[in-house]
Amino acid sequence: MAAKKILFLTGDFAEDYETMVPFQALQAVGHVVDAVCPNRKAGDRIKTAIHDFEGDQTYTEKPGHQFTLNATFDDADPRQYDALAIAGGRAPEYLRLNPKVIEVVRQFAEAGKPIAAICHAAQLLAAADVIRGKRISAYPACAPEVKMAGGEYADIPVDAAITDANFVTAPAWPAHPEWLRQFLVLLGTRIEL
């Protein structure tokens, strides 16, 4: 298997696990992962947040780790990447306001390249208008946005994921094993035990 080059889109207050785990796991299997955030450059650090499910109507939020970006958003050319991964948490809420971010997401979607989005990352997919007719999972509070963008909200267990064409989506970080497995399948990654 040839290593794939993945653009990993994150930002301040992205969910800690949804940033750290996929970034490291994709590297662990041999892929090149460039973590970027608009208005930041390689070496800059972003704040993450830990979202936990403790029986409240929604998640709770605690400070997460500082995450160091290893690439510069303005230098990222979607044509040079095989896939896009988008962290969830609160970052997509503001990332979707950036026209260049929207254009990057659209370029990956139009090229039919694999896109892995978790939790609130569906807000960015909806804003980019790339999920019409697709079954998309997300944090349940994002279901109305998925539907308004013409997608079919996939109400699946929090530890499940779904693939529809080139999209792999999941509700939240408890789905990492299944979400990453399905993304690796789209990437053509083979792991032999």
Residue pairs with C-beta under 8 A, 6 or more apart in sequence:
1 30
1 188
1 189
1 190
3 30
3 31
3 32
4 31
4 32
4 82
4 83
4 187
4 188
4 189
5 31
5 32
5 34
5 80
5 81
5 82
5 83
6 26
6 31
6 32
6 33
6 34
6 81
6 82
6 83
6 84
6 85
6 187
7 34
7 36
7 76
7 78
7 81
7 83
7 84
7 85
7 104
7 108
8 22
8 23
8 26
8 33
8 34
8 35
8 36
8 84
8 85
8 86
8 87
9 36
9 37
9 84
9 85
9 86
9 87
9 95
9 101
9 104
9 124
10 19
10 23
10 35
10 36
10 37
10 46
10 67
10 69
10 86
10 87
10 91
11 37
11 38
11 46
11 87
11 91
11 92
11 94
11 95
12 37
12 46
12 47
12 90
12 91
12 94
13 47
13 48
13 49
13 89
13 90
13 91
14 46
14 48
14 49
14 67
14 87
14 88
14 89
14 90
14 91
14 92
15 48
15 49
15 50
15 51
15 64
15 87
15 88
15 89
15 118
15 119
15 120
15 172
15 173
16 48
16 49
16 50
16 51
16 64
16 65
16 67
16 89
17 50
17 173
17 176
18 87
18 88
18 89
18 118
18 119
18 172
18 173
19 35
19 48
19 64
19 67
19 87
19 89
20 48
20 65
20 67
21 173
21 176
21 180
22 85
22 87
22 116
22 118
22 176
22 179
22 180
23 33
23 35
23 67
25 176
25 180
26 33
26 85
26 180
27 33
29 184
29 189
29 191
30 189
31 187
31 189
33 70
33 85
34 70
34 71
34 76
34 81
35 67
35 69
35 70
35 71
36 69
36 71
36 72
36 73
36 76
37 44
37 46
37 69
37 73
37 91
38 73
38 95
38 98
38 100
38 101
39 73
40 46
40 69
40 72
40 73
41 69
41 72
41 73
41 74
42 69
42 70
42 71
42 72
43 68
43 69
43 70
44 68
44 69
45 66
45 67
45 68
45 69
46 66
46 67
46 69
47 63
47 64
47 66
47 67
48 64
48 65
48 66
48 67
48 89
49 61
49 62
49 63
49 64
49 89
49 90
50 61
50 62
50 63
50 64
51 59
51 60
51 61
51 89
51 119
51 172
51 173
52 59
52 60
52 62
53 59
53 60
53 158
53 172
53 174
54 60
58 141
59 139
59 172
73 100
76 104
78 84
78 104
78 107
78 108
78 111
78 113
79 107
79 111
81 108
81 113
82 113
82 114
82 187
83 108
83 113
83 114
83 115
83 116
83 183
83 186
83 187
84 104
84 105
84 108
84 113
84 114
84 115
84 116
85 115
85 116
85 117
85 183
86 92
86 105
86 115
86 116
86 117
86 118
86 121
86 124
86 125
87 118
87 119
87 121
88 117
88 118
88 119
88 120
88 121
88 139
88 172
88 173
89 119
89 120
90 120
91 120
92 120
92 121
92 122
92 123
92 124
93 120
93 123
95 101
95 124
96 102
96 123
96 124
96 126
96 127
96 128
101 124
102 124
102 127
102 128
105 115
105 124
105 125
105 128
105 130
106 128
106 129
106 130
108 115
109 115
109 128
109 130
109 166
110 130
112 165
112 166
113 166
114 166
114 168
114 183
114 186
114 187
115 125
115 130
115 166
115 167
115 168
116 168
116 169
116 179
116 180
116 183
116 186
117 124
117 125
117 136
117 138
117 167
117 168
117 169
118 169
118 170
118 171
118 172
118 173
118 175
118 179
119 138
119 139
119 142
119 170
119 171
119 172
119 173
120 138
120 139
120 141
120 142
121 138
121 169
122 131
122 136
122 137
122 138
122 139
122 142
122 145
122 146
122 151
122 169
123 138
123 142
123 145
125 131
125 136
125 146
125 149
125 151
125 167
125 169
126 142
126 145
126 146
126 148
126 149
126 151
127 149
129 149
129 150
131 146
131 149
131 150
131 151
131 167
132 149
132 150
132 151
133 150
133 151
133 152
134 151
134 152
134 164
134 165
134 167
135 151
135 152
135 154
135 162
135 164
136 146
136 151
136 152
136 153
136 154
136 162
136 164
136 167
136 169
137 153
137 154
137 155
137 156
137 160
137 161
137 162
137 169
137 170
137 171
138 145
138 146
138 153
138 169
138 171
139 171
139 172
140 155
140 171
143 153
143 155
146 152
146 153
147 153
154 162
154 164
154 169
156 162
156 170
156 171
157 171
158 171
158 172
158 174
158 175
159 174
159 175
159 177
159 178
160 170
160 171
160 175
160 178
161 168
161 169
161 170
161 175
161 178
161 179
161 181
161 182
162 168
162 169
162 170
162 182
163 182
163 185
163 186
166 186
168 179
168 182
168 183
168 186
169 179
170 176
170 178
170 179
184 191
